[in-house]
Amino acid sequence: MSANIGWLFYKDYFKDIDYKDLDSPRNEAIVNKKIENIITQTPRIEEAEVLGSIHFSATTTYPGLLLGSGNTHELPSIKGQAILGFHFDYTSGLPVIQGSSIKGVLRSAFKHERYIQELLSNETIDISTLESEIFDNGDTFFDATISKADGKILGDDYITPHKNHKKTKDKNGDLIADEFCDPHPLRFMKVLPDITFRFDFELSDGLITKEKKSKLFQHILEDLGLGAKTNVGYGKFEAFKPYQTEDEKVQTAKELELKKALAKTKRLQDIEDAKKEKAQKAEKGISSLLECKTLTDGFKLLKDSFGQVPKPTQEQKAIIEQYYKKQNKLSKSDEKVFKKYLK
């Protein structure tokens, strides 16, 4: 059973540290063990309460997602520590994307009116009014929670700044900082790729429908990403799609089955109607067969009445046979045509 990861990161992480000697190698070993314990957790993902009226899911991409990096978490002098903070739900201990962060990213896109107009395929819409309608007049942005993860959800990563204390000479003999000297790898935590989050909103219709707002939000998040370091690839999402609760999935399945049953009933009814129409057409046509003065007219009437695969009734065959006997000197091909209707 997985422990509460948020508790491990912000409480258990700082236990057992020798604060009197922070440079002790023992502290480095303790911190490494703590981080390994955190990133090997495989929590069971249970569906959180669905909030609002509009939901969609999206999946993290490589290299992952950084959340709450501004939170304090660093201990001085300890090598291998996780230097950036992280944002976890207090109760579940799972990473969450704060609704305020989602709202902030979405609103930042409205600084670029042409961009929003292009996403909406509407060059005349008043972006300022739409922005106020979404962000100032009641639309609600809930925290995004993990809805699917197969195994681990967290990993570690590194950034490696260089102190540049060492000087080297360039080709002109001038002293310059050596960009590759004295590297300092700094460790931090991230949400792994292929972790799916559910985004919840309470949206209302206005200048655009709430469904169009949802699509607009998805496009913006796909383009801009969320969290820290989006300029180097973090915080990107893919596989945006509508999200359904288990109850909604059951209801959708029932509606689909009903739709299929209605379509099948209609298809069968259409077949019956076509048969009746064909029979009525044949009945109407055959009644005037004996009035045809030329064999060409008679054959055309038979073809129009029965189509390519004739299935006349016994009564209709009797009329066709009567018409057949009226003919004189039939060719072999004419005989063949009559045989098709009289077999």
N, C-alpha and C positions, 0 to 999 in steps of 0.2 A: 504494500500500500504506500502511495506517495505521500510525503510530508507536505506541509504548507510551504511552498517555495518562497513566498514573500517573507515568512518568518525566518526561514533559513538564511535569506539574504540580508535582512536588516537586524536580526536578533542573534541567531546562533553563530553567524559569521564572526561576530566580535568577541565571542566567548573564547576563553583559554589563551588569549593573546597576552604576551608578556609586555605590559605597557612600560615597565621600568627599563627595558632594553629592546626597543623596537627594531634595532638593527640585528637582533639575534637570528641566526639561520633557522632556529626552531620556529620563529614566527612565520617565516617564508613557507616552511613545511606545513604548518597549521592552516595558513590561508589557502595553499594549493589543495589541501585535502578538503577544505570547506567548499571551494569552487567546484571541484570534481563532484562532490556530493550534490551540489545544486544542479549542475548541467546533466547529471545522469538520472535525475528524477523523471519518471514517466507517469504523469498524473492522468487519472481517468477524467475524460472530458464529459461533463454532464450539461445538458442544455440549460442555459441560464434563462431566467424569466424573459419572455419576449415583450419588449416595450414599444409603444407607438403604433403607427399605422402602416409604415413602410419599412421593409427590411431587404437587405441584400448581403451577400457574402463575397469575400475576396481572399485570395491566397498570397502569402508573402513569397517573394522571389529572392534569388541569390543577390547579395550576400546575407540578407536578413533585415531585421527591424530593430531600431534602437528607441526605447521608450523611457522617459524620465531621466535622461542623461544629466540634467541639471541638478538632480537631487544629490546631496552630500553623501559620500560613501567611502572616501579615501582615508587611509591611515598613512601617516608620513613614514618614509624610509623602508617600507616592507616590499620586497621584490615579489612580483607575480600576483599582486593583489588586483582586484577589480576596481579600477579607478573611477568609473562612472556609476552614478545611481541608476535606479530602475523603478518603473512604476508597476506595482502589483495591486490587484484587488485585495482589500484587507481580509475579507471573509474567505474567499476561495484560494487566495495566494497565487492566482494565475495572472499573467500579464494582461493588462487592459489598456486600450487606447482611450484616453479621456475625451469625453464629448466636447469639452472646450477646445482641445487641440484640433479635433475634426472640424469644428465650426471655424476656428481661426484659419486653417489651411483653405477651406472652401471660400471663406470671405476674401482672403488675399487674392484669389483669382479674379474677383470682380473689379480689381483695379484696372484690368485690361478688358475694356468693353468689347473690342472687336473679337477677342478670343471667346468670350461668352456668347456673343451673337453668332459666331461660326459654329460653336457647339450646338446651339439651338436652331441653326439654319434659319435665322430670322434677323435680318439686317435692320429692322425698324423698331424692335422691341426696346423699351426704355430700361436700360440696365440699372440705372440708379434707383428707379422705382422698384424693380424686381429685387435688388439687393436689400432694400429697406423692408420689403414684404417678407423676405425669407429670414433675415437676421435680426429684425427689430420688432416684428409683429406677431410673435407667437409660435413659429416653427421651432421644434425642440430637437436637440442633438444629444443622444444618449451615448454612454460609453460603449465602445465596440469590444466584444468579448470573443474568446476563442470558441469556435463551434466544432472544429475537427482537427485532430492531430494524431498521427500514428507513431506513438513512442515519445521520444524526447521533444521538448519544445524550446529549450534554451541551449545555447552554445557559447563559446568564448571566441574572441577575436583580438587582434592587436593593431595598434598604430605605433609607428616607430620614428619619433622625432630624433634629430641629431643635434648635439650641443654645439658643434662647429668651433670648438676651442682651438683645434689644431690649424695651423696656417701652412699652406704650400705655395710654391712659386708657379705662376702661369708661364706661358711661352715668352712673355716679355720680361720675366724676372720679377713681376710684382707679387707681393704676398696676398693671398686670398684665402678665405675660409674653406676648409676641406668639407664639402657637403656630406661626405660618407664616413666621417670619423665620429667616434663616440656615440654609437646608436643606443637609444633607450627604448626598448619595446615596452609598451604600456597595454595592459590587458583590460578588456571590458566585456560585458555580457551583452548578448543579443538574442532576439527571437529568431529561431532558425527559419530557413526557407521551407515552403510547403506547409505552412501553418495557416489554417483558414479562420478568419475572423468574421463575425456577424455584426453588421452595422444597422442600428435601429434609429428611426426618426419618427417624430410626430409632425406630419406635414399637412398642409391644407391647399386647396385649389385657389388660384389667384390669376395673375397674368399668364401663368402656365399651370397645367395640372400637376398634382402631387407626383404622378407617375413620371412626368417629364422632369420634374425637379430631381427625382431619384436618379434618372439617367444622366442628368447634368452632373450631379455629385459624383457618380461613378467615373465619368470622363475626366473630371478634375482630379480626383484621387489617383486615377491611373496615370495621369500626366505629371502631377506634382509630388505624389507620394506623401508619407507621413513620418513623423519622428525626426531624429537627428541624422545628419550626414547624408541627406538625400542627394546632395550634389556629387557624391561619389558612389551612388548606387543603392544605398540603404533606403529602406522604407517604401520600396516599390511593391505594387500588387498586380496580380493578373487573375484571370478566370472569374471576372465579376459576373454574378448571376443572382436572380431573385432567390430569397431565402424563404423556406416554409417550415413551420413547426410540424411536429409529428401529426397533430390533429388536422392541420391544414393539408398535409400530404394525404391523409386518409380521405378527407373531404374532396380533394382534387381527384383522387383515384375513383371515388364514387361518381363524381361528375363526369369523368372520362368514360367510365363504364356505361353510364346513362346515355351519354352522347353517342357512343358506339352502338348501343341498342336502338336508339332512335334512328340513327343512320341506316342500320340494317333493316329496320321496319320500313323506312321510307324506300330503301332500295328494292325490297320485296314488293312493296306496293307499286312502285314504278314499273317493275317487271309485269305484274298483274295487269296494270293499266295498259301497258304496251301490248300485251296479249289480247286484251279486250278490244283495243283500238284496231289491232291487226285483223281480228276476227270480224269486227263490224265492217271494216273496209273490204274484207274479202266477201262478206255477205252482200254488201251493197253492190260490189263489182260483179259478182257471179249472177246476180239477179238480172243483169242487163246483157249477159253474155250472148243469149240467143238472138239478141237484137243486132249484134255486130254483123255487118254486111261483108266484111273482108276478113280473111284469116289473119292478116297483119294486125287489124284492130282487135281481133279476139285474143291473139297472143299477148299483145300489149296490156289488155285488160287483165288477163290472167297473171302476168308478171307484176303489175301494179297492185293486184289484190293479194297475192301470196308471197311476193318477194322471191329470194333466191332459193329458199328451202321450203317448197310448198307442202302443206299438210291439210288438204281439203277434207271436210267431213264427208260421210257417205252421201248425204243429200246433195252436197256440192259436186261430188263425183258424178252423181246421176245427171246433173245439168251439164257438166263438162262432156260426159259421154254422149248425151243427146246432141250437143253442138258438134262433137266429133263425127257423129254419123251423118250429119247434114253436109259434110264436106265431100268433095269429089276429087279424085286423082291427087291424093296427098303424096308429097315427096318423102323420102326416107327421113330427112331431117325434121319434117313436119310431124311424121309419125313418132319420132323420138321425143318431140316436145309434148305431144299428147300423152305418151306413155309415162312421162315424168309426173303428170298430174293424176293419172289413173292407176298408178301402181299400188 
